Amino acid sequence: MAKFKQFPPRRPLVARKRSGRVALIAMGVSVSALALTGCEEQVDALQYSSAEACIVGGELSEADCQAGFAAAQKDHARVAPKYQSRQDCEAEHGAAACQQPAQQQQASSGGSLWMPLMIGYMMGRAMSGPVAAQPLYRSSSAGKVRTASGAKWDAKAGPVSVPKSAAARPSAGKVVSRSGFGRTGGTRSGGRSFGG
């Protein structure tokens, strides 16, 4: 007499379809979340360490380079993030990259506030363009710069692509705690670097 191999009983087809749908939905949600965080629209900007570097770059007129730098310098004290201690500031921007504001403000702890040094500036190809002239700060991440709002990308001189959210004129800087600087932005590599 021939022996037949017995197979385990089949699971109901409905149960398999349901678990498959749950897995597909979970996978779709993860892919959508990933796509939303990495796909912010980019805009073209120019960034330099100084008005002189901008003039040498040749992308803008001497007057535009100087006007952009002056606007960024004027906004620096107003928009730079402020920290309760030098250590908190240097944790976000690197060693020897912080200063006390010229007009001393008091921290909530009673001590003095600290803010990052301006290492350069960013602007659009026209002063009235979609990218506001604004100061740039060193990031604790090697080879990166940050805006006052916390967007981060490669430190290079000349044309760059930046997240659209970073292009707007920054609002007044707030007192932040360590690792509370802000979101990070997109990057585009290549070109000459500046700012250390």
Backbone torsions as a table, in degrees:
resi	resn	phi	psi	omega
1	MET	NA	131.1	-178.2
2	ALA	-77.8	139.6	178.1
3	LYS	-95.7	136.1	176.9
4	PHE	-99.5	137.9	178.1
5	LYS	-75.2	131.7	179.9
6	GLN	-94.0	134.6	176.8
7	PHE	-101.8	151.7	177.2
8	PRO	-64.0	151.4	-179.0
9	PRO	-60.0	144.1	-180.0
10	ARG	-71.4	140.9	173.0
11	ARG	-78.3	152.9	179.3
12	PRO	-60.7	140.1	-178.8
13	LEU	-60.3	-34.3	-178.2
14	VAL	-62.0	-42.2	-178.2
15	ALA	-62.8	-40.1	179.4
16	ARG	-66.5	-41.4	-180.0
17	LYS	-63.2	-42.0	-177.4
18	ARG	-64.4	-47.0	-179.3
19	SER	-66.0	-33.4	176.1
20	GLY	-64.7	-40.9	178.4
21	ARG	-64.4	-42.5	180.0
22	VAL	-61.4	-43.3	179.7
23	ALA	-63.9	-42.1	179.0
24	LEU	-65.5	-39.8	178.8
25	ILE	-65.3	-44.8	179.8
26	ALA	-61.8	-41.8	179.3
27	MET	-65.9	-40.4	179.0
28	GLY	-63.1	-40.6	178.7
29	VAL	-64.4	-43.9	179.7
30	SER	-63.8	-42.6	180.0
31	VAL	-65.1	-41.0	179.3
32	SER	-63.6	-42.9	179.6
33	ALA	-63.8	-41.0	178.7
34	LEU	-64.4	-42.5	-179.2
35	ALA	-64.6	-39.4	-179.0
36	LEU	-67.3	-36.1	-177.8
37	THR	-77.3	-27.9	-174.9
38	GLY	-102.5	3.7	-172.2
39	CYS	-120.9	34.6	177.7
40	GLU	-67.8	138.9	179.9
41	GLU	-58.2	137.6	180.0
42	GLN	-102.8	149.2	175.5
43	VAL	-128.5	154.9	-179.8
44	ASP	-83.3	138.7	178.9
45	ALA	-145.0	174.6	174.6
46	LEU	-124.8	140.7	176.5
47	GLN	-137.5	139.6	-176.8
48	TYR	-143.9	161.3	178.1
49	SER	-82.6	-22.1	-178.3
50	SER	-160.3	169.6	176.2
51	ALA	-62.5	-37.8	180.0
52	GLU	-62.7	-42.7	178.7
53	ALA	-63.9	-36.6	177.0
54	CYS	-63.9	-45.0	-179.5
55	ILE	-61.8	-45.0	178.8
56	VAL	-63.3	-34.8	179.3
57	GLY	-60.7	-28.2	174.8
58	GLY	75.6	5.3	179.9
59	GLU	-78.4	-28.9	-176.4
60	LEU	-128.4	164.1	175.8
61	SER	-72.0	161.7	177.7
62	GLU	-57.9	-42.2	-179.6
63	ALA	-63.1	-42.7	179.7
64	ASP	-66.7	-40.3	178.4
65	CYS	-60.9	-46.1	-178.9
66	GLN	-68.9	-38.6	179.1
67	ALA	-65.8	-41.4	178.3
68	GLY	-63.9	-43.2	179.1
69	PHE	-65.4	-42.8	-179.9
70	ALA	-62.4	-41.4	179.3
71	ALA	-64.7	-42.7	179.5
72	ALA	-65.9	-42.5	179.3
73	GLN	-63.6	-39.6	179.7
74	LYS	-63.9	-38.7	-178.6
75	ASP	-80.2	-18.2	-173.2
76	HIS	-48.8	-55.0	-177.2
77	ALA	-64.8	-31.7	-177.9
78	ARG	-75.6	-41.1	-170.5
79	VAL	-99.6	-19.0	-177.3
80	ALA	-58.5	139.7	175.0
81	PRO	-65.0	146.2	-179.8
82	LYS	-112.3	144.8	-177.5
83	TYR	-124.4	150.8	-178.9
84	GLN	-70.5	-24.4	-179.2
85	SER	-146.0	160.5	177.1
86	ARG	-62.3	-38.6	-179.4
87	GLN	-61.5	-42.0	179.0
88	ASP	-64.2	-42.2	179.6
89	CYS	-64.0	-45.7	-178.5
90	GLU	-69.6	-26.1	175.8
91	ALA	-65.0	-31.6	-179.9
92	GLU	-90.0	-27.2	-171.1
93	HIS	-123.0	-6.8	178.6
94	GLY	101.3	162.0	-178.8
95	ALA	-62.7	140.8	177.8
96	ALA	58.4	27.1	-178.8
97	ALA	-110.3	16.4	-175.8
98	CYS	-130.3	157.7	179.5
99	GLN	-146.1	164.5	172.2
100	GLN	-89.4	141.4	179.2
101	PRO	-58.5	147.4	179.4
102	ALA	-58.1	-47.3	174.8
103	GLN	-92.3	102.3	-172.7
104	GLN	-63.3	126.4	174.4
105	GLN	-108.1	152.8	-179.9
106	GLN	-95.2	136.6	173.7
107	ALA	-76.4	160.6	-179.9
108	SER	-62.3	-23.9	179.0
109	SER	-80.8	-3.2	179.6
110	GLY	97.7	-14.9	179.1
111	GLY	-85.5	-172.4	179.6
112	SER	-88.9	155.1	177.2
113	LEU	-90.4	158.4	177.4
114	TRP	-127.1	149.2	176.5
115	MET	-140.6	157.4	-179.8
116	PRO	-71.5	153.6	173.7
117	LEU	-74.3	143.4	174.8
118	MET	-77.6	122.3	-179.1
119	ILE	-106.6	-4.1	-179.3
120	GLY	176.2	-169.0	178.9
121	TYR	-149.3	161.0	179.5
122	MET	-126.3	146.1	175.4
123	MET	-159.1	169.7	175.5
124	GLY	-86.1	178.1	179.4
125	ARG	-73.2	-10.7	175.0
126	ALA	-140.5	143.3	-177.8
127	MET	-58.2	-30.4	-179.3
128	SER	-95.1	10.6	-176.5
129	GLY	-75.0	-173.2	-175.4
130	PRO	-74.3	-10.2	-179.9
131	VAL	-112.3	115.6	-179.3
132	ALA	-74.4	140.8	174.2
133	ALA	-64.9	129.5	-177.6
134	GLN	-157.0	155.5	-179.3
135	PRO	-71.4	153.6	174.0
136	LEU	-119.3	148.9	-177.4
137	TYR	-126.7	151.7	176.5
138	ARG	-68.9	146.4	174.5
139	SER	-103.0	155.3	175.3
140	SER	-69.5	-16.5	174.3
141	SER	-78.2	125.4	-176.8
142	ALA	-56.5	134.1	175.3
143	GLY	74.5	17.9	-179.0
144	LYS	-120.0	151.2	171.1
145	VAL	-117.9	161.1	178.3
146	ARG	-134.1	152.7	171.7
147	THR	-91.1	174.4	177.1
148	ALA	-62.0	-29.3	-179.6
149	SER	-82.9	-7.1	175.5
150	GLY	102.4	-3.0	177.2
151	ALA	-65.0	141.9	-173.3
152	LYS	-132.2	139.8	174.5
153	TRP	-158.2	-176.4	-175.8
154	ASP	-65.2	141.1	176.1
155	ALA	-86.1	101.2	176.1
156	LYS	-142.8	150.5	-179.8
157	ALA	-87.6	142.3	176.6
158	GLY	101.6	-151.6	-177.0
159	PRO	-67.1	136.3	177.3
160	VAL	-141.4	163.6	171.0
161	SER	-110.2	129.8	-177.6
162	VAL	-128.2	156.5	176.5
163	PRO	-60.4	140.3	-178.7
164	LYS	-55.8	-35.5	-179.6
165	SER	-64.8	-24.6	-179.9
166	ALA	-82.3	-13.6	-175.0
167	ALA	-79.6	-20.6	-177.6
168	ALA	-72.1	153.8	177.6
169	ARG	-62.0	127.4	-176.8
170	PRO	-70.4	151.3	176.4
171	SER	-85.8	175.1	-178.1
172	ALA	-57.7	138.8	-179.9
173	GLY	-67.3	145.5	180.0
174	LYS	-111.6	160.0	173.9
175	VAL	-76.7	122.0	-177.4
176	VAL	-120.5	156.1	176.3
177	SER	-95.1	170.4	-178.7
178	ARG	-53.8	137.7	-178.1
179	SER	63.5	19.6	178.3
180	GLY	-111.5	24.7	-171.5
181	PHE	-70.2	-38.0	-180.0
182	GLY	147.1	-172.3	-178.4
183	ARG	-76.3	163.7	173.8
184	THR	-103.9	156.5	-178.8
185	GLY	-115.2	-173.0	-178.9
186	GLY	-78.2	169.8	179.4
187	THR	-132.8	158.1	166.4
188	ARG	-143.2	124.2	-173.0
189	SER	-92.0	171.2	177.2
190	GLY	107.7	163.4	175.9
191	GLY	91.2	179.1	-179.4
192	ARG	-80.0	141.9	-179.9
193	SER	-100.1	163.9	176.5
194	PHE	-150.2	165.4	169.9
195	GLY	87.9	-14.3	176.2
196	GLY	69.9	NA	NA
